[in-house]
């Protein structure tokens, strides 16, 4: 199963997170399938590759709670509901 989750980067006291699509069994700093954005909590900056996020969500990837909140704030799920398609 694939998850969209945060991967910690940066240095001490200056953390930055990458948002990655990664296999559930991998470690937090493990090798991700694809980088789909980043989140800087100190400067409150976010960059999301929305088409890549939608690609993984449509194929059954589950976002973690924090990634879900970040994506929701950016309006990713409204775009997902605007393009309804049936998946089996």
C-alpha positions as CSV (number, residue, x, y, z in Angstrom):
1,X,0.0,0.0,0.0
2,X,1.2,3.5,-0.8
3,X,0.9,6.4,1.6
4,X,1.4,10.1,1.1
5,X,3.5,11.2,4.2
6,X,6.1,13.6,5.4
7,X,9.8,12.9,5.2
8,X,12.0,14.9,7.5
9,X,14.8,17.0,6.0
10,X,16.9,20.0,7.0
11,X,19.1,20.5,10.0
12,X,18.6,20.6,13.8
13,X,16.1,23.3,14.9
14,X,15.4,24.1,11.2
15,X,13.3,21.2,10.0
16,X,11.7,21.0,6.5
17,X,9.5,18.2,5.4
18,X,9.1,16.7,1.9
19,X,5.8,15.2,1.0
20,X,6.4,11.9,-0.6
21,X,4.5,8.9,-2.0
22,X,6.1,6.0,-0.2
23,X,5.4,2.3,0.5
24,X,3.9,1.8,4.0
25,X,6.6,-0.6,5.0
26,X,9.4,1.9,4.4
27,X,11.1,4.0,7.1
28,X,10.3,7.7,7.5
29,X,13.6,8.6,5.8
30,X,13.4,5.7,3.4
31,X,13.4,5.9,-0.3
32,X,10.1,7.3,-1.6
33,X,8.4,6.5,-4.9
34,X,8.0,10.1,-5.8
35,X,8.4,13.6,-4.2
36,X,5.1,15.4,-4.5
37,X,5.7,18.6,-2.5
38,X,7.3,20.2,0.6
39,X,6.2,21.8,3.8
40,X,8.1,24.3,5.9
41,X,6.4,24.8,9.2
42,X,8.8,27.5,10.4
43,X,8.1,29.9,7.4
44,X,4.6,28.4,6.9
45,X,5.4,27.7,3.2
46,X,3.9,24.8,1.2
47,X,4.4,23.6,-2.3
48,X,2.3,20.8,-3.7
49,X,2.5,19.1,-7.1
50,X,-1.3,18.7,-7.3
51,X,-1.4,16.5,-10.5
52,X,1.0,14.1,-8.9
53,X,-1.0,14.0,-5.6
54,X,-4.2,13.4,-7.5
55,X,-2.5,10.6,-9.5
56,X,-1.6,8.8,-6.3
57,X,-5.0,9.4,-4.6
58,X,-6.9,8.1,-7.6
59,X,-4.9,4.9,-7.4
60,X,-5.6,4.3,-3.8
61,X,-2.9,6.0,-1.9
62,X,-3.8,7.1,1.7
63,X,-2.6,10.4,3.0
64,X,-1.5,10.7,6.7
65,X,-3.4,13.0,8.9
66,X,-0.9,15.9,8.5
67,X,-0.6,15.5,4.7
68,X,-4.4,15.3,4.5
69,X,-4.8,18.6,6.4
70,X,-2.1,20.3,4.2
71,X,-3.8,19.1,1.1
72,X,-7.2,20.1,2.3
73,X,-6.0,23.6,3.0
74,X,-4.6,23.8,-0.5
75,X,-7.9,22.6,-2.1
76,X,-6.6,19.3,-3.5
77,X,-9.8,17.4,-2.5
78,X,-12.1,19.9,-4.2
79,X,-10.2,19.2,-7.4
80,X,-10.6,15.5,-6.8
81,X,-14.4,15.8,-6.4
82,X,-14.6,18.0,-9.5
83,X,-13.3,15.1,-11.6
84,X,-15.4,12.2,-10.4
85,X,-14.4,8.8,-12.0
86,X,-15.2,5.3,-10.9
87,X,-12.3,3.1,-9.7
88,X,-12.4,-0.6,-9.1
